[in-house]
Amino acid sequence: MLTRYLPIFIIFSLIAEILGTIGGFGSSVFFVPIANFFFDFQSVLGITALYHLSSNLSKIVLFKKGIDKKIIVSLGIPAILFVALGAYFSQYFNPKIMTYILGFFLIILSLLFLIFKQLKVLPKTRNAIIGGSLSGLSAGLLGTGGAIRGITLSAFKMNKDKFIATSAVIDLGVDFSRTVVYYFNGYMHRHDLYLVPILILVSIIGTWIGKKILDEVSQEQFRSFVLVLILIIGIISVTFYS
């Protein structure tokens, strides 16, 4: 089926990478719903993990000056630990129910921050740990946790480069962790591996295009765009499986 529709799949994957770069939380939030049209859910998890490794390496190279080491430790370590837990238990949970829960959660939070613009999460270690844990668990169970991490980083009111670079470093650790678990769960299939070099190229081009667009966007526009994207992701998550 995919051989026939491969060009369409590549185009939508590129759009997902561009939007994920502009939003700062990675392409998986868009890539997972797209890939679900072409693969079974477990195969989607495996492909997404491999695709995201390259995607995040591209972002780290292009946005490396903005890395916040303190946030990486407080948000990244819980995310890496919980993604392994979520990846292991993904074989036991109904993805449809979990996607509904994630969708409603994102809709409520994004609307809250869009309506009450002065509202912010205090930049405390506890809040970073909670956000990291939830994003990691979501990434392991559903293949995507960037939106939750995006909500957390957006609430900390980080600048564009710091937001994207820090998120990418955390996501790289998350992807490496869940890739190992998905492999042992049997989610990665030899007949899908031909997609990896294609998606690596797509991730590099998409990240570069996204960075060029971001150079023309103000900090406030960036934060609003992130929240609107997260709202859209939440709506898609709820309606996609309806």
C-alpha positions as CSV (number, residue, x, y, z in Angstrom):
1,M,0.0,0.0,0.0
2,L,2.7,2.5,1.0
3,T,4.8,1.9,-2.2
4,R,1.9,3.4,-4.2
5,Y,1.4,6.4,-1.9
6,L,5.1,6.9,-1.0
7,P,5.3,10.4,-2.5
8,I,2.2,11.5,-0.5
9,F,3.7,10.0,2.7
10,I,7.0,11.9,2.1
11,I,5.3,15.2,1.5
12,F,3.2,15.0,4.6
13,S,6.2,13.8,6.6
14,L,8.1,16.9,5.4
15,I,5.2,19.2,6.4
16,A,5.2,17.5,9.9
17,E,8.9,18.1,10.3
18,I,8.6,21.8,9.3
19,L,5.7,22.4,11.7
20,G,7.4,20.4,14.4
21,T,10.5,22.6,14.1
22,I,8.5,25.8,14.1
23,G,6.6,24.6,17.1
24,G,9.7,23.5,18.8
25,F,8.5,20.2,20.1
26,G,9.3,17.8,17.3
27,S,7.5,16.3,14.4
28,S,6.0,13.2,16.0
29,V,2.9,15.0,17.1
30,F,2.0,15.4,13.4
31,F,3.9,12.4,12.0
32,V,2.1,9.8,14.2
33,P,-1.4,10.6,12.9
34,I,-0.1,10.6,9.4
35,A,1.8,7.3,9.7
36,N,-1.3,5.7,11.2
37,F,-3.0,5.9,7.8
38,F,-0.2,3.7,6.3
39,F,0.9,1.4,9.2
40,D,-0.4,-0.5,12.2
41,F,0.0,1.4,15.5
42,Q,3.0,-0.6,16.8
43,S,4.9,-0.2,13.5
44,V,4.1,3.6,13.7
45,L,5.8,3.7,17.2
46,G,8.9,1.9,15.9
47,I,9.3,4.1,12.7
48,T,8.6,7.3,14.6
49,A,11.3,6.6,17.2
50,L,13.9,6.0,14.4
51,Y,12.8,9.0,12.4
52,H,12.9,11.3,15.5
53,L,16.5,10.4,16.3
54,S,17.6,12.0,13.0
55,S,15.1,14.9,13.4
56,N,16.5,15.9,16.8
57,L,20.1,15.6,15.8
58,S,19.3,18.1,13.0
59,K,17.7,20.5,15.4
60,I,20.6,20.2,17.9
61,V,23.1,21.1,15.1
62,L,21.1,24.1,13.9
63,F,20.0,25.5,17.3
64,K,22.9,24.3,19.5
65,K,23.6,27.8,20.9
66,G,20.4,27.8,22.9
67,I,20.8,24.6,25.0
68,D,19.7,25.0,28.6
69,K,21.6,22.4,30.7
70,K,19.6,22.9,33.8
71,I,16.3,22.3,32.1
72,I,17.8,19.3,30.3
73,V,18.6,17.7,33.7
74,S,15.4,18.5,35.5
75,L,13.0,17.8,32.6
76,G,15.0,15.4,30.5
77,I,16.0,12.8,33.1
78,P,12.3,12.1,34.2
79,A,11.3,12.1,30.5
80,I,13.9,9.4,29.6
81,L,13.0,7.3,32.7
82,F,9.2,7.5,32.1
83,V,9.4,6.9,28.3
84,A,10.9,3.5,28.9
85,L,8.1,2.7,31.3
86,G,5.5,4.0,28.8
87,A,7.1,2.1,25.9
88,Y,7.0,-1.2,27.9
89,F,3.4,-0.8,28.9
90,S,2.3,0.4,25.4
91,Q,1.6,-3.3,24.5
92,Y,-1.0,-3.5,27.2
93,F,-3.0,-0.2,26.8
94,N,-5.7,0.7,24.3
95,P,-4.1,3.4,22.2
96,K,-7.5,4.9,21.3
97,I,-8.4,5.6,24.9
98,M,-5.0,7.0,25.7
99,T,-5.1,9.3,22.7
100,Y,-8.5,10.7,23.8
101,I,-7.1,11.4,27.3
102,L,-4.0,13.1,25.8
103,G,-6.2,15.1,23.3
104,F,-8.5,16.6,26.0
105,F,-5.5,17.3,28.2
106,L,-3.8,19.3,25.5
107,I,-7.0,21.2,24.5
108,I,-7.6,22.3,28.1
109,L,-4.0,23.4,28.8
110,S,-3.5,25.2,25.5
111,L,-6.7,27.2,25.8
112,L,-5.9,28.1,29.3
113,F,-2.5,29.6,28.3
114,L,-4.0,31.3,25.2
115,I,-6.9,32.9,27.0
116,F,-5.0,33.9,30.1
117,K,-1.8,35.2,28.5
118,Q,-0.2,36.3,31.8
119,L,-0.6,32.8,33.2
120,K,2.7,30.9,33.6
121,V,4.1,27.9,35.3
122,L,6.7,29.0,37.9
123,P,10.2,27.9,36.7
124,K,10.7,25.5,39.5
125,T,12.5,22.1,39.4
126,R,9.3,20.4,40.6
127,N,7.3,21.7,37.6
128,A,10.0,20.7,35.2
129,I,10.1,17.1,36.7
130,I,6.3,16.8,36.4
131,G,6.3,18.0,32.8
132,G,9.1,15.7,31.9
133,S,7.5,12.7,33.4
134,L,4.2,13.3,31.7
135,S,5.8,13.9,28.3
136,G,8.0,10.8,28.6
137,L,5.1,8.6,29.6
138,S,3.0,9.9,26.7
139,A,5.9,9.5,24.2
140,G,6.3,5.8,25.3
141,L,2.6,5.0,25.2
142,L,1.5,6.9,22.2
143,G,4.6,7.7,20.2
144,T,4.4,11.4,20.9
145,G,5.0,13.5,24.0
146,G,6.4,16.7,22.5
147,A,3.2,18.6,22.9
148,I,3.3,18.1,26.7
149,R,6.9,19.1,26.8
150,G,6.0,22.1,24.6
151,I,3.4,23.2,27.1
152,T,5.9,23.0,29.9
153,L,8.7,24.8,28.0
154,S,6.3,27.4,26.7
155,A,5.0,28.1,30.2
156,F,8.7,28.8,31.2
157,K,8.7,31.5,28.6
158,M,12.0,30.4,27.0
159,N,13.3,32.2,23.9
160,K,13.0,30.4,20.5
161,D,16.5,29.0,20.2
162,K,16.6,27.8,23.8
163,F,13.2,26.3,23.5
164,I,14.0,24.3,20.4
165,A,17.5,23.2,21.2
166,T,16.7,22.2,24.8
167,S,13.6,20.3,23.6
168,A,15.6,18.5,20.9
169,V,18.3,17.3,23.4
170,I,15.7,16.0,25.7
171,D,13.8,14.3,22.8
172,L,17.0,12.7,21.6
173,G,17.4,10.9,25.0
174,V,13.7,10.0,25.0
175,D,13.9,8.5,21.5
176,F,17.1,6.5,22.2
177,S,15.4,5.1,25.3
178,R,12.1,4.1,23.7
179,T,13.9,2.8,20.5
180,V,15.6,0.1,22.6
181,V,12.3,-0.9,24.3
182,Y,10.3,-0.8,21.0
183,Y,12.9,-3.1,19.4
184,F,12.6,-5.7,22.2
185,N,8.8,-5.3,21.9
186,G,9.0,-6.3,18.3
187,Y,7.7,-3.0,16.9
188,M,10.5,-2.6,14.3
189,H,10.2,-4.6,11.1
190,R,12.8,-5.3,8.4
191,H,10.4,-4.5,5.6
192,D,10.0,-0.9,6.9
193,L,13.7,-0.1,7.3
194,Y,14.0,1.2,3.7
195,L,12.0,4.3,5.0
196,V,14.8,5.2,7.4
197,P,17.2,6.9,5.0
198,I,14.3,8.7,3.3
199,L,13.0,10.0,6.5
200,I,16.5,11.1,7.6
201,L,16.7,13.3,4.5
202,V,13.2,14.6,5.1
203,S,14.1,15.5,8.7
204,I,17.2,17.5,7.7
205,I,15.4,19.4,4.9
206,G,12.3,20.0,7.1
207,T,14.4,21.3,10.0
208,W,16.3,23.7,7.8
209,I,13.1,25.1,6.3
210,G,11.6,25.4,9.7
211,K,14.6,27.4,11.0
212,K,14.4,29.8,8.0
213,I,10.8,30.5,8.8
214,L,11.5,31.0,12.5
215,D,14.1,33.6,11.7
216,E,11.2,35.8,10.6
217,V,9.0,35.2,13.6
218,S,9.0,37.3,16.8
219,Q,9.2,35.7,20.3
220,E,5.6,36.5,21.1
221,Q,4.4,35.1,17.8
222,F,6.4,32.0,18.4
223,R,4.9,31.4,21.8
224,S,1.3,31.9,20.4
225,F,2.0,29.7,17.5
226,V,3.3,26.9,19.8
227,L,0.1,27.1,21.8
228,V,-2.2,27.1,18.7
229,L,-0.4,24.1,17.3
230,I,-0.8,22.2,20.6
231,L,-4.5,23.1,20.5
232,I,-4.8,21.8,17.0
233,I,-2.9,18.6,18.0
234,G,-5.3,18.1,20.9
235,I,-8.3,18.5,18.6
236,I,-6.8,16.1,16.0
237,S,-6.1,13.6,18.8
238,V,-9.7,13.6,19.9
239,T,-11.3,13.5,16.5
240,F,-8.8,11.3,14.6
241,Y,-10.0,8.1,16.4
242,S,-13.6,9.0,16.5
